Amino acid sequence: MSELFKRLWLGVVLILATSAFLLLSDRGQRVAGSLPRVAVLQFSNMQALDDGARGLMDELRSQGYDGVHKAKIEHFNAQNDMATSNAIAKEITSGKYDLVISISTNCLQSVANANREGKAKHLFGIVADPVAAKVGVNPKNPADKPRQMTGIGSLAPVDEIMAVARRMNPRARRFGIPWNPSQANSERYMQLAHQAAKQMNVEILEGSVENSTAVGEVTDSLIARGADVIVAIGDVTVGLGIDSAIAAARKGRIPLVSALPDYIKRGALYGAGADFYRVGQQMGELAVRILNGEDPANIPVVYALPMKVGFNLSALNGLKDSWQIPPELLAKANTVLGAKK
């Protein structure tokens, strides 16, 4: 009887253990199935957008959101095509995702227009001026915006960039700027550039760029028109063709300065603007707040500009005019590359 009892008891224990395992497994599947879904929409692989996306994901991972645990995260890239961005935005705001994170002004516009019914919470970043995007953000009150939306604006100081260029060469009077007029981001930067030019009593030479393959040719034309320096604003189209713009400037023996500081690694003389990796981290911090239950309606739009400043001394070599970097500016730079021969 004792042996029979032991066998029966062992069978009961195994059944209970198996049942418990199945129940826990089923619970785990149901919990996993109920995880919030997050869609990240990026417009292109321009470096600033890539840096922002990397900062975003690093911050989310540091908080336990690795894309599998705590939330399911999916990435989408419009590959520099507005129609594709609009189509993806329509799909990811249809109710399938709890939170949509847009990276770039173009994606902000796509998602905001597709999400008017507010089926998804929307966080945006790597955007110069959300007011200029015309998505309902009040220029006088960052808390006055669509209830389902919040985000970060990071407007680079174009006036400061132009002023520094003049300090390096007081004879520079014609600033050549290639840009895509279809981008709200770039339109805002051009407004600031014209305001700065008026105050500085210098001239702006504009070159319209429709696609990234035309960037080098347009930059050549600006140099032919007498540009003393090329200014790369925060334009996605120009950003994708920045190497050809820098090559054209080098061929024309004039420098290129930029609102995107990392362009000094590609050959720009001077860059000052947002540290977009840090902006991405700030986006991650806001995303965690929303995923933890905070309502975007109660989070005002944030205006943040964690600055980076850099010089590339090698870009001084071979210029047709005399460009000198004041020592006090060099001392304040985050990054100094190369050497002047």
ROROKOL-210821 format. One record per residue (C-alpha): residue in three letters; x, y, z. Coordinates in nm, 3 decimals. Example, Ala and Ser with C-alpha at 12.3 -4.5 7.8 and 13.67 -1.06 7.14 Angstrom:
! ROROKOL-210821
aa/east/north/up
ala/1.230/-0.450/0.780
ser/1.367/-0.106/0.714
! end
This chain:
! ROROKOL-210821
aa/east/north/up
met/0.000/0.000/0.000
ser/0.284/0.228/0.087
glu/0.445/0.179/-0.256
leu/0.109/0.231/-0.430
phe/0.051/0.548/-0.230
lys/0.393/0.680/-0.328
arg/0.321/0.620/-0.694
leu/-0.019/0.787/-0.673
trp/0.128/1.082/-0.489
leu/0.408/1.115/-0.745
gly/0.149/1.113/-1.024
val/-0.054/1.384/-0.852
val/0.259/1.597/-0.803
leu/0.355/1.562/-1.172
ile/0.004/1.654/-1.283
leu/0.000/1.957/-1.055
ala/0.347/2.063/-1.170
thr/0.251/2.023/-1.537
ser/-0.073/2.216/-1.482
ala/0.114/2.493/-1.304
phe/0.369/2.513/-1.587
leu/0.094/2.534/-1.848
leu/-0.091/2.798/-1.650
leu/0.224/3.005/-1.606
ser/0.314/2.961/-1.972
asp/-0.033/3.067/-2.077
arg/-0.019/3.365/-1.843
gly/0.320/3.462/-1.985
gln/0.183/3.449/-2.339
arg/-0.118/3.658/-2.242
val/0.101/3.913/-2.065
ala/0.335/3.927/-2.367
gly/0.036/3.969/-2.593
ser/-0.082/4.266/-2.388
leu/0.246/4.454/-2.406
pro/0.210/4.807/-2.546
arg/0.311/4.840/-2.910
val/0.542/5.121/-3.019
ala/0.614/5.231/-3.377
val/0.920/5.444/-3.456
leu/0.904/5.626/-3.791
gln/1.225/5.779/-3.928
phe/1.232/5.976/-4.254
ser/1.575/5.875/-4.384
asn/1.924/5.767/-4.283
met/2.062/6.117/-4.261
gln/2.320/6.120/-3.980
ala/2.127/6.355/-3.750
leu/1.819/6.130/-3.768
asp/2.030/5.817/-3.714
asp/2.193/5.979/-3.409
gly/1.852/6.070/-3.269
ala/1.717/5.720/-3.324
arg/2.024/5.569/-3.158
gly/1.989/5.796/-2.854
leu/1.618/5.713/-2.831
met/1.675/5.336/-2.837
asp/1.971/5.349/-2.598
glu/1.760/5.538/-2.343
leu/1.466/5.301/-2.384
arg/1.695/5.000/-2.337
ser/1.843/5.157/-2.024
gln/1.488/5.164/-1.884
gly/1.418/4.803/-1.975
tyr/1.238/4.871/-2.304
asp/1.455/4.659/-2.532
gly/1.186/4.606/-2.797
val/1.081/4.269/-2.658
his/1.027/4.323/-2.285
lys/0.788/4.584/-2.140
ala/0.690/4.698/-2.493
lys/0.708/4.574/-2.850
ile/0.898/4.826/-3.062
glu/0.898/4.827/-3.442
his/1.102/5.054/-3.669
phe/0.996/5.203/-4.001
asn/1.198/5.413/-4.245
ala/1.043/5.621/-4.524
gln/1.374/5.623/-4.716
asn/1.353/5.996/-4.788
asp/1.015/5.968/-4.963
met/0.721/6.176/-4.840
ala/0.456/5.956/-5.001
thr/0.605/5.655/-4.822
ser/0.615/5.849/-4.496
asn/0.247/5.939/-4.532
ala/0.150/5.579/-4.613
ile/0.339/5.438/-4.313
ala/0.195/5.708/-4.087
lys/-0.159/5.618/-4.191
glu/-0.098/5.252/-4.110
ile/0.068/5.300/-3.771
thr/-0.195/5.548/-3.647
ser/-0.489/5.322/-3.734
gly/-0.512/5.187/-3.380
lys/-0.256/4.905/-3.401
tyr/0.005/5.094/-3.196
asp/-0.026/5.259/-2.855
leu/0.260/5.503/-2.913
val/0.405/5.638/-3.236
ile/0.745/5.811/-3.224
ser/0.832/6.026/-3.526
ile/1.188/6.130/-3.607
ser/1.222/6.441/-3.831
thr/0.991/6.726/-3.925
asn/0.862/6.539/-4.229
cys/0.754/6.244/-4.015
leu/0.604/6.477/-3.756
gln/0.382/6.619/-4.029
ser/0.294/6.276/-4.169
val/0.194/6.132/-3.833
ala/0.013/6.445/-3.712
asn/-0.198/6.459/-4.028
ala/-0.279/6.086/-4.015
asn/-0.350/6.089/-3.641
arg/-0.609/6.366/-3.620
glu/-0.852/6.126/-3.451
gly/-0.592/6.054/-3.183
lys/-0.598/5.675/-3.208
ala/-0.230/5.666/-3.109
lys/-0.024/5.872/-2.869
his/0.238/6.066/-3.063
leu/0.588/6.171/-2.956
phe/0.810/6.366/-3.196
gly/1.173/6.477/-3.202
ile/1.474/6.574/-3.417
val/1.257/6.864/-3.528
ala/1.387/7.220/-3.560
asp/1.065/7.410/-3.494
pro/0.736/7.222/-3.439
val/0.545/7.548/-3.484
ala/0.681/7.582/-3.839
ala/0.556/7.229/-3.912
lys/0.199/7.364/-3.877
val/0.066/7.068/-3.680
gly/-0.124/7.270/-3.421
val/0.151/7.377/-3.177
asn/0.087/7.726/-3.035
pro/0.399/7.944/-3.076
lys/0.316/8.132/-2.754
asn/0.215/7.835/-2.538
pro/0.394/7.497/-2.568
ala/0.113/7.333/-2.367
asp/-0.142/7.431/-2.633
lys/-0.121/7.153/-2.894
pro/-0.316/6.842/-2.997
arg/-0.393/6.635/-2.686
gln/-0.240/6.315/-2.824
met/0.089/6.482/-2.915
thr/0.403/6.605/-2.746
gly/0.770/6.623/-2.834
ile/1.093/6.818/-2.858
gly/1.197/7.111/-3.077
ser/1.568/7.181/-3.132
leu/1.628/7.491/-3.344
ala/1.995/7.545/-3.429
pro/2.136/7.900/-3.406
val/2.184/7.989/-3.774
asp/2.256/8.351/-3.682
glu/2.541/8.241/-3.454
ile/2.686/8.016/-3.725
met/2.688/8.302/-3.974
ala/2.835/8.539/-3.714
val/3.118/8.295/-3.637
ala/3.192/8.265/-4.009
arg/3.229/8.644/-4.025
arg/3.460/8.640/-3.724
met/3.678/8.385/-3.901
asn/3.679/8.600/-4.216
pro/3.536/8.955/-4.191
arg/3.556/8.983/-4.572
ala/3.297/8.707/-4.620
arg/2.986/8.884/-4.744
arg/2.799/8.631/-4.960
phe/2.657/8.323/-4.785
gly/2.552/8.046/-5.023
ile/2.276/7.821/-4.889
pro/2.151/7.512/-5.075
trp/1.811/7.402/-4.944
asn/1.487/7.222/-5.027
pro/1.193/7.469/-5.021
ser/0.943/7.186/-4.971
gln/1.070/7.123/-4.617
ala/0.909/7.326/-4.338
asn/1.221/7.273/-4.130
ser/1.440/7.436/-4.395
glu/1.194/7.717/-4.457
arg/1.222/7.814/-4.091
tyr/1.602/7.807/-4.106
met/1.599/8.028/-4.414
gln/1.382/8.283/-4.236
leu/1.640/8.298/-3.960
ala/1.925/8.320/-4.211
his/1.765/8.618/-4.387
gln/1.705/8.793/-4.054
ala/2.069/8.741/-3.958
ala/2.190/8.860/-4.299
lys/1.993/9.181/-4.263
gln/2.144/9.249/-3.921
met/2.495/9.164/-4.042
asn/2.460/9.353/-4.371
val/2.557/9.050/-4.579
glu/2.395/8.876/-4.874
ile/2.221/8.538/-4.893
leu/2.257/8.338/-5.216
glu/1.993/8.063/-5.232
gly/2.008/7.742/-5.429
ser/1.698/7.523/-5.459
val/1.765/7.150/-5.417
glu/1.490/6.902/-5.512
asn/1.683/6.582/-5.442
ser/2.011/6.477/-5.285
thr/2.179/6.403/-5.620
ala/2.151/6.772/-5.712
val/2.327/6.900/-5.398
gly/2.677/6.912/-5.549
glu/2.559/7.080/-5.869
val/2.360/7.345/-5.679
thr/2.656/7.413/-5.450
asp/2.876/7.458/-5.759
ser/2.629/7.714/-5.893
leu/2.633/7.909/-5.565
ile/3.013/7.923/-5.580
ala/2.997/8.038/-5.943
arg/2.763/8.320/-5.831
gly/3.027/8.441/-5.587
ala/2.954/8.271/-5.255
asp/3.232/8.326/-5.003
val/3.112/8.045/-4.777
ile/2.855/7.765/-4.799
val/2.609/7.721/-4.512
ala/2.448/7.382/-4.459
ile/2.131/7.433/-4.257
gly/1.933/7.147/-4.103
asp/1.797/7.032/-4.439
val/1.738/6.658/-4.486
thr/1.790/6.665/-4.863
val/2.118/6.855/-4.834
gly/2.219/6.631/-4.544
leu/2.189/6.323/-4.761
gly/2.416/6.489/-5.018
ile/2.648/6.668/-4.777
asp/2.962/6.497/-4.907
ser/2.905/6.640/-5.254
ala/2.842/6.986/-5.106
ile/3.169/6.971/-4.911
ala/3.354/6.843/-5.219
ala/3.215/7.132/-5.427
ala/3.319/7.383/-5.161
arg/3.666/7.235/-5.146
lys/3.695/7.252/-5.525
gly/3.583/7.615/-5.511
arg/3.839/7.677/-5.233
ile/3.582/7.812/-4.991
pro/3.473/7.664/-4.656
leu/3.143/7.504/-4.558
val/2.993/7.577/-4.216
ser/2.695/7.393/-4.075
ala/2.406/7.377/-3.829
leu/2.489/7.007/-3.792
pro/2.812/6.984/-3.589
asp/2.908/6.631/-3.694
tyr/2.964/6.751/-4.051
ile/3.313/6.859/-3.941
lys/3.399/6.488/-3.960
arg/3.311/6.502/-4.331
gly/3.519/6.815/-4.399
ala/3.314/7.115/-4.284
leu/3.521/7.391/-4.125
tyr/3.275/7.470/-3.845
gly/2.959/7.316/-3.705
ala/2.731/7.425/-3.423
gly/2.394/7.282/-3.331
ala/2.211/7.016/-3.141
asp/2.369/6.702/-3.005
phe/2.102/6.485/-3.164
tyr/2.208/6.174/-2.977
arg/2.128/6.358/-2.655
val/1.799/6.484/-2.801
gly/1.717/6.122/-2.882
gln/1.786/6.029/-2.519
gln/1.549/6.306/-2.410
met/1.287/6.159/-2.643
gly/1.343/5.824/-2.474
glu/1.283/5.982/-2.134
leu/0.950/6.125/-2.255
ala/0.856/5.793/-2.416
val/0.908/5.610/-2.086
arg/0.685/5.862/-1.908
ile/0.410/5.801/-2.163
leu/0.452/5.422/-2.155
asn/0.429/5.440/-1.775
gly/0.087/5.600/-1.806
glu/0.144/5.975/-1.830
asp/-0.094/6.149/-2.069
pro/0.076/6.342/-2.356
ala/-0.200/6.602/-2.315
asn/-0.033/6.704/-1.989
ile/0.323/6.716/-2.128
pro/0.403/7.050/-2.297
val/0.626/7.058/-2.604
val/0.986/7.086/-2.489
tyr/1.238/7.316/-2.655
ala/1.583/7.173/-2.591
leu/1.917/7.239/-2.758
pro/2.202/7.043/-2.599
met/2.477/7.212/-2.799
lys/2.780/7.069/-2.977
val/3.043/7.290/-3.137
gly/3.331/7.171/-3.349
phe/3.606/7.283/-3.588
asn/3.806/7.095/-3.848
leu/4.141/7.269/-3.888
ser/4.221/7.071/-4.202
ala/3.939/7.256/-4.379
leu/4.148/7.574/-4.359
asn/4.403/7.428/-4.600
gly/4.388/7.550/-4.959
leu/4.124/7.821/-4.912
lys/4.151/8.112/-5.154
asp/4.094/8.370/-4.881
ser/4.235/8.403/-4.531
trp/4.024/8.229/-4.268
gln/4.142/8.234/-3.906
ile/3.974/8.072/-3.605
pro/3.987/8.302/-3.299
pro/4.157/8.115/-3.011
glu/3.870/8.189/-2.772
leu/3.625/8.013/-3.007
leu/3.857/7.716/-3.045
ala/3.885/7.689/-2.666
lys/3.506/7.656/-2.630
ala/3.467/7.382/-2.892
asn/3.361/7.032/-2.792
thr/3.560/6.883/-3.080
val/3.863/7.001/-3.277
leu/3.981/6.783/-3.566
gly/4.273/6.791/-3.807
ala/4.552/7.040/-3.835
lys/4.632/7.344/-4.045
lys/4.937/7.304/-4.264
! end
